[in-house]
Amino acid sequence: MVERVVNIEVKGIDAGQTTELKTTGKYIKKNDSEYIEYLDDDKVKNYIKIEKDSIYLTKYTNPPTNMIFKEKQKYDFKYQTPCGSMDMSILTKELKVKQQAYDYDISIKYDMTVSAEIMEKELTIVVR
């Protein structure tokens, strides 16, 4: 197992609004799987599993929220909010993962559907 501290930049674009998070976290390699772990601004643990053609994102809310980003695939899930859970879906339009050693540049363009409303979103994750 390999584990090291990394700098992480997460940038989300939703309806023209940009949110950014710069933090430190962990890069973990177990067997043939690679993971990135960090806390977001709400102190929620985020765990990203990186695979060749997909990204698995788990937010450790109560209960945990799991999202899967795989190009041209739709994924339905429940998202936990303070007011209860919401049914949502993600349709990944584009997924790019560039890796060099422990460094990653991840770019995801997707549509998120909540209560029949479709929102175009982008997510960029840079790990150094």
Secondary structure, DSSP 4 states (H G I P E B T S, - for coil): -EEEEEEEEEEEEETTEEEEEEEEEEEEEETTEEEEEEE-TT--EEEEEE-SSEEEEEE--SS-EEEEEETT-EEEEEEEETTEEEEEEEEEEEEEEEEETTEEEEEEEEEEEETTEEEEEEEEEEE-
